[in-house]
Amino acid sequence: MGRYVIRRLLQMIPVFVGATFLIFLMVYALGDPVTALFGERGPDPATAAALREQFNLDKPVWQQYLLYMGKIFTGDFGTAFNGEPVTDLMGRAFPISARLMLVALFFEILLGITLGVITGLRRGRLLDTSVLVLTLVVIAIPTFVLGTTLQFFLGVEFGWIDPAVGPEGRLDELIVPGLILSLVSLAYVTRLTRTSVAENVRADYVRTAVAKGLPRRRVTVRHLLRNSLIPVVTYLGADIGNLMAGAIVTERIFNIQGVGYQLFQGILRQNSPTVVGFVVVLVLIFLLANLLVDLLYAVLDPRIRYA
């Protein structure tokens, strides 16, 4: 297991370098950030030259990338164009998005897997058909429609929640936004769990466990569920990064100043240091989440061993 982890960590290095370099190229290909900083007025040549020299924009792209990565390894993610260190922006945004992600993941695991197991064991019945139709409806409706609708009724009409989340992003304020963020993934988790359970319930090892007289609950939890969760865990692992980075719509609706909000502001203002810095951390989160998923395979299925 130890050698496998070391090998996977070494494999992450070229993936990390390649992904961050492509992101660096795409962000800096959006246009001249110095010109965007001053808007329509435009800076005078001396000021523009000084800013380009300060942010290394006067150097070739490959050299800019090497200088930037060298600073990252020392913990310096650069300075945003408003003069604020990017690490300060991260220190405010990532804790909020992490709490939002955990709330969404909680709903996905609790509701998605529970509904998937129940419908998988009752395949073809009324409950199964109803849940399938409901999940299809949830997938078909855009997130901004569900978010604004719940925000209007729960926040404006009934006053049960605050329509906008405060700057601190308290956990109790993130319950409804987390539910909105999780709905599409929750629907996919439900359908994926249902399909996996329905296939494995007819497997020989399940029939053998039932024939031995084991309690139905033990057969479902110890044998059926563990093997059925492997594709679900794969999806959830990839979804961790998506929930962190893909919450732009949800964060805009509820005024959550998390990672999605900072990325949106950075792209809108062509604030390249902010965008690149946040995306570099998100790439690391994606890679570590995939490694964690691979290690969980061995926990769920004892037949899987890593050398």
N, C-alpha and C positions, 0 to 999 in steps of 0.2 A: 504493500500500500504506500509506504513512504517513497519508494523509488518511482511509483506511478505519479504521485503528487509532484515530485521534483521534475519528472519528465513533462508533465502538463504545464507546470510553471515556465519551463524553458520554452515550450511551444507557444506560450502566450507572448513571448518577446517579439518575434517577427509579426504576429497578428497585431499587437499593440502599435508597433512602429508603422506598419502599413496603414492601419486604420487612421491613426492620428495624422499621418502625412497627407492622406487623401482629404481628410477633413480640413487640414490646414490650407491645402490648395484651393478647395472649394470656397472656404470662407474668404480668403484673400482674393479670390477671383470675382467676388461680388462687386468690386469697385474700389475706388480710392477712399479709404476710411477718413483720411484727413479732410478731403473735400466734403464728405458727408457730415463731418463734425461741425463744419461752419454753415451748412445748409446752402441756401441760394446766394448768400452774400459772397461766399468764397474767401479764403484767407489770402493775405498778401504773400508774395513769393518767399520772403525771408522767414515768416512764421511757419509756412508750410514746410520749408526745407528743415527748419529746426525740429518740428514735430516728427517728420519722417526720420530724421537722424536719431531722435530720442527713442522712437519705437522700432528702430532698425528697418524701417520700410524702404530705405534707400539701398538696401542690399538685395542680392538675388534671393529668390524664394527658398531655395535649398539651404542657403546660409541663414536666412531668418528662422527656418525650422530647426536647424541645429542649435542656434543660439537660444531659441525658445525652450527646446527640450532640455538643454543644459541647465537652464534656470529652474525648470520644473523639478528636476531631481534634487535641487537644493530647497524646494518648498516655495519657490517664487513663481507664481502664476501670472506675473505681470501686473500692470496697472490699467484700469479702465480709462477711457478718454475723459471721464469727469474727474480724474485724479484719485479715485478710490481704489485701493488694492483689490484685485479679483478675489483674493482669499477672504476678505471681509464680506464680499457679496456671497461667497460660498458658505461662509459661516452662518449667515442668516437664512439662505435659501434651502440648503440641503437638509437641515433638521426638519423644516416644515414639510418638504416633499417626502422625507423618510416617514414621518408620521402619517401623511396622507397615503403613502404606499402601503404601510402596515395595515391601516384601516381597510383599504380596498382588498388587500390580500386576505384579511380575516373574513370578509364577506365571501370572497371566492372559495376559500377552503371550507368554511362552515356551511354555506348555502349550496354552493356548486357541487361539492362532493356528496353532501347528504342527498340532494335531489337526484344526482346521478345514480347513486347506489339504489335508492328507492325505485326509481323508474327502470333501472336495469334489471332489478329482480321482478318487476311487474311489467315486463315488456309486452306491448300490444294491448294493454288495458286502457281504460279511460284516463287514469292519472298520467300514464306515460304519454298518451297522445296530447293531453292538455299541456303538459310541461314542454313537450317538443314545439307545439304551436307558440307557447308563450316565449320560449327562448328565441324562436325565429322572429317574432315581433320585436323583441328587444334588440336583436342584431340589426334589424332593418331600420329602426328609428335612429337618426343621428344623435350623438351624445349632446350636442348643444340644444336640441329640442327637449330631451328629457331633463337636462339640467335647468334650463330656463323655466320649464313648466313646474318642476318641483320647487324651484326658488320662488316663483310667483305665489304658488298656493301655500306652501309651508312658511315662507318668510314674509310675504306681503299680505295675503288674504287672512291667514289664520294666526300669524305671528308666533308660530311655534319655534322658529329658528331665526337667527340673524341672517338677513339676505346676503351680507358680505362678511367674510372672515377677517378678523383683526390681524394686524401686522405680526403678532406673535404666533398665530396659527395654533391655538390651543386644541387639544385632542377632542374635546366635546364639540368644538365648532367644525371639526373635519368629518364628522360622522356622515352627514348627508352628502357632502362633496365626495367622500370616499366611496359611498354607495353608488353615486352616479358614475364615478371613475371605473368602478368594478363591474358595472352591469354587463357590458359586452363580453368581457373576459369571463365573467360568471356564467353567462349563457354558453360559451364555448366549453368551459370546464364541466358544466352539467352534461352537455351532449357527449363530450369525450369520455367522461366517467361512465355514463350510461352505456355507450357502445362497448367499452372495455369490460364492464361487469357482465353485460349480456353475452359476450363471447366466452368469457372465462367460466361463467356459471355452468356451462355445458362441458367443461374440461374434465378429463378423467380423474385428476387429483381431487376435484371437488366432489365428484360422485363417490370416490373411495372414502373421503372423509365423512360423507353423509351415511354411507353403508356401514361404517364402523360405529355409528351411533353417536357421533359427536354432536353437541348442541348446535342448533342452527346459528345462533349468534356467534359461537366460536368459529364455525366454518366460514361465516361471512367476514369476520374481522381478521382472523389469523391467517386464513388461506386465500379466500377470494379477493378481499380488499387489497392486501399487500401486493399481489401480482397485478391487479387491475390499476394500481396507482402509478405504475412506471411511466406510461405516456402522459399522465396528468402532471406528474412532477416535472417532466421535461417541459411541458407548456408553462407551468408556473415559474420555473427557473428563468425561462426567456422573458416571461411577463414582468419580472421584477424590474428589469431595465426599462421596459416599455412604460410601466406605471410611473417610474421616476421622470423619464424624459418626455413621455407622450401625454402628459397631463396639461398641455397648454390650453386646450379648450376649457377644461374644468376649472383650471386656475383663473382663467380670464373671466368666467361666469361669476365665480364666487370671490373674485379679487384676492386670491391667495398668492402671496409673494414668494413663491417657491422657485424651483428650477425652471419649470416651464415659463413662468413669468419673466425670469431673468433672460432666458434664451430668446423669448419673443422681443423683449426690449433691445437686446443686443443685436439681433438680426435687423430690427426696424431701424436702428440708428447706426448700423454697420460698425458696431463696437466689437471689432475682431478679437481683442484679448479676452473679453468676457465670454464670447461664444466658444472660442477654442478651448479656454480653460475649463468651462463647464463640460464640454463634450469629451475632453480627455478623461475627466473623472468618471463620466458615464460609461466610456469604453471600458475602464477598469472594473466598474460595477458589473457590466455585462459578462466580462471574462470570468470574474470570480463567482458570479451566480452560476455560470455553466459548469465550472469546476465543482461547486457544491452539489449540483444536480447529479453529476457523474458519481460522486462519492455516496450520494443517497441511494443510488441503484443497488449497491452492495448491501445496504441496510434493508431495503425492501425485498430483494430477491437473494437469498443465500447462495444461489447457484452462480452468481456473478462474483468473480474474484479478480483483483487487480494485482499483477505481478510487478 
